[in-house]
């Protein structure tokens, strides 16, 4: 999918609810490493704290 079509597609892995640290299952580092291995960018968001919501 990423190689077909006239334009390059940018993939972004988004971790949501970053304000809920106590219930986190995947660390930010693990998510960052996964995204990098797949050629994606990574960003965490929190609607509750209004963190990175507009950027994602």
mmCIF file of the C-alpha atoms, coordinates in Angstrom:
data_MODEL
# 
_entry.id   MODEL 
# 
loop_
_atom_site.group_PDB 
_atom_site.id 
_atom_site.type_symbol 
_atom_site.label_atom_id 
_atom_site.label_alt_id 
_atom_site.label_comp_id 
_atom_site.label_asym_id 
_atom_site.label_entity_id 
_atom_site.label_seq_id 
_atom_site.pdbx_PDB_ins_code 
_atom_site.Cartn_x 
_atom_site.Cartn_y 
_atom_site.Cartn_z 
_atom_site.occupancy 
_atom_site.B_iso_or_equiv 
_atom_site.pdbx_formal_charge 
_atom_site.auth_seq_id 
_atom_site.auth_comp_id 
_atom_site.auth_asym_id 
_atom_site.auth_atom_id 
_atom_site.pdbx_PDB_model_num 
ATOM 1  C CA . UNK A 1 1  ? 0.000  0.000  0.000  1.00 0.00 ? 1  UNK A CA 1 
ATOM 2  C CA . UNK A 1 2  ? 2.769  2.472  0.835  1.00 0.00 ? 2  UNK A CA 1 
ATOM 3  C CA . UNK A 1 3  ? 4.498  1.953  -2.511 1.00 0.00 ? 3  UNK A CA 1 
ATOM 4  C CA . UNK A 1 4  ? 1.507  2.204  -4.837 1.00 0.00 ? 4  UNK A CA 1 
ATOM 5  C CA . UNK A 1 5  ? 0.067  5.423  -6.200 1.00 0.00 ? 5  UNK A CA 1 
ATOM 6  C CA . UNK A 1 6  ? 1.489  8.698  -7.445 1.00 0.00 ? 6  UNK A CA 1 
ATOM 7  C CA . UNK A 1 7  ? 2.147  10.266 -4.028 1.00 0.00 ? 7  UNK A CA 1 
ATOM 8  C CA . UNK A 1 8  ? 4.113  9.075  -1.041 1.00 0.00 ? 8  UNK A CA 1 
ATOM 9  C CA . UNK A 1 9  ? 1.916  8.423  1.992  1.00 0.00 ? 9  UNK A CA 1 
ATOM 10 C CA . UNK A 1 10 ? 3.165  9.388  5.439  1.00 0.00 ? 10 UNK A CA 1 
ATOM 11 C CA . UNK A 1 11 ? 2.296  6.871  8.134  1.00 0.00 ? 11 UNK A CA 1 
ATOM 12 C CA . UNK A 1 12 ? 2.032  7.965  11.763 1.00 0.00 ? 12 UNK A CA 1 
ATOM 13 C CA . UNK A 1 13 ? 1.625  5.629  14.723 1.00 0.00 ? 13 UNK A CA 1 
ATOM 14 C CA . UNK A 1 14 ? -0.396 7.480  17.370 1.00 0.00 ? 14 UNK A CA 1 
ATOM 15 C CA . UNK A 1 15 ? -0.520 6.448  21.002 1.00 0.00 ? 15 UNK A CA 1 
ATOM 16 C CA . UNK A 1 16 ? -3.601 7.926  22.617 1.00 0.00 ? 16 UNK A CA 1 
ATOM 17 C CA . UNK A 1 17 ? -4.602 8.547  26.237 1.00 0.00 ? 17 UNK A CA 1 
ATOM 18 C CA . UNK A 1 18 ? -0.995 9.261  27.209 1.00 0.00 ? 18 UNK A CA 1 
ATOM 19 C CA . UNK A 1 19 ? -2.308 10.803 30.429 1.00 0.00 ? 19 UNK A CA 1 
ATOM 20 C CA . UNK A 1 20 ? -3.202 7.328  31.752 1.00 0.00 ? 20 UNK A CA 1 
ATOM 21 C CA . UNK A 1 21 ? 0.345  6.288  32.683 1.00 0.00 ? 21 UNK A CA 1 
ATOM 22 C CA . UNK A 1 22 ? -0.785 3.832  35.366 1.00 0.00 ? 22 UNK A CA 1 
ATOM 23 C CA . UNK A 1 23 ? -2.682 1.698  32.840 1.00 0.00 ? 23 UNK A CA 1 
ATOM 24 C CA . UNK A 1 24 ? -0.031 1.796  30.108 1.00 0.00 ? 24 UNK A CA 1 
ATOM 25 C CA . UNK A 1 25 ? 0.588  -1.570 28.430 1.00 0.00 ? 25 UNK A CA 1 
ATOM 26 C CA . UNK A 1 26 ? 3.139  -0.493 25.800 1.00 0.00 ? 26 UNK A CA 1 
ATOM 27 C CA . UNK A 1 27 ? 5.938  1.879  26.748 1.00 0.00 ? 27 UNK A CA 1 
ATOM 28 C CA . UNK A 1 28 ? 6.614  4.951  24.658 1.00 0.00 ? 28 UNK A CA 1 
ATOM 29 C CA . UNK A 1 29 ? 10.045 3.508  23.851 1.00 0.00 ? 29 UNK A CA 1 
ATOM 30 C CA . UNK A 1 30 ? 8.508  0.249  22.576 1.00 0.00 ? 30 UNK A CA 1 
ATOM 31 C CA . UNK A 1 31 ? 6.058  2.183  20.425 1.00 0.00 ? 31 UNK A CA 1 
ATOM 32 C CA . UNK A 1 32 ? 8.840  4.418  19.097 1.00 0.00 ? 32 UNK A CA 1 
ATOM 33 C CA . UNK A 1 33 ? 10.925 1.359  18.192 1.00 0.00 ? 33 UNK A CA 1 
ATOM 34 C CA . UNK A 1 34 ? 7.968  -0.314 16.465 1.00 0.00 ? 34 UNK A CA 1 
ATOM 35 C CA . UNK A 1 35 ? 7.190  2.806  14.480 1.00 0.00 ? 35 UNK A CA 1 
ATOM 36 C CA . UNK A 1 36 ? 10.837 3.168  13.446 1.00 0.00 ? 36 UNK A CA 1 
ATOM 37 C CA . UNK A 1 37 ? 11.020 -0.478 12.364 1.00 0.00 ? 37 UNK A CA 1 
ATOM 38 C CA . UNK A 1 38 ? 7.981  0.097  10.144 1.00 0.00 ? 38 UNK A CA 1 
ATOM 39 C CA . UNK A 1 39 ? 9.264  3.390  8.745  1.00 0.00 ? 39 UNK A CA 1 
ATOM 40 C CA . UNK A 1 40 ? 6.648  5.431  10.594 1.00 0.00 ? 40 UNK A CA 1 
ATOM 41 C CA . UNK A 1 41 ? 6.696  8.477  12.805 1.00 0.00 ? 41 UNK A CA 1 
ATOM 42 C CA . UNK A 1 42 ? 5.376  8.129  16.373 1.00 0.00 ? 42 UNK A CA 1 
ATOM 43 C CA . UNK A 1 43 ? 3.472  10.543 18.554 1.00 0.00 ? 43 UNK A CA 1 
ATOM 44 C CA . UNK A 1 44 ? 1.555  10.286 21.822 1.00 0.00 ? 44 UNK A CA 1 
ATOM 45 C CA . UNK A 1 45 ? -1.620 12.269 22.403 1.00 0.00 ? 45 UNK A CA 1 
ATOM 46 C CA . UNK A 1 46 ? -3.966 13.112 25.246 1.00 0.00 ? 46 UNK A CA 1 
ATOM 47 C CA . UNK A 1 47 ? -7.283 14.817 24.651 1.00 0.00 ? 47 UNK A CA 1 
ATOM 48 C CA . UNK A 1 48 ? -7.702 15.229 28.410 1.00 0.00 ? 48 UNK A CA 1 
ATOM 49 C CA . UNK A 1 49 ? -4.471 17.246 28.662 1.00 0.00 ? 49 UNK A CA 1 
ATOM 50 C CA . UNK A 1 50 ? -4.843 18.714 25.147 1.00 0.00 ? 50 UNK A CA 1 
ATOM 51 C CA . UNK A 1 51 ? -1.430 17.323 24.257 1.00 0.00 ? 51 UNK A CA 1 
ATOM 52 C CA . UNK A 1 52 ? -0.512 16.877 20.561 1.00 0.00 ? 52 UNK A CA 1 
ATOM 53 C CA . UNK A 1 53 ? -4.155 16.466 19.514 1.00 0.00 ? 53 UNK A CA 1 
ATOM 54 C CA . UNK A 1 54 ? -3.930 19.172 16.850 1.00 0.00 ? 54 UNK A CA 1 
ATOM 55 C CA . UNK A 1 55 ? -0.579 17.886 15.600 1.00 0.00 ? 55 UNK A CA 1 
ATOM 56 C CA . UNK A 1 56 ? -1.824 14.333 15.065 1.00 0.00 ? 56 UNK A CA 1 
# 
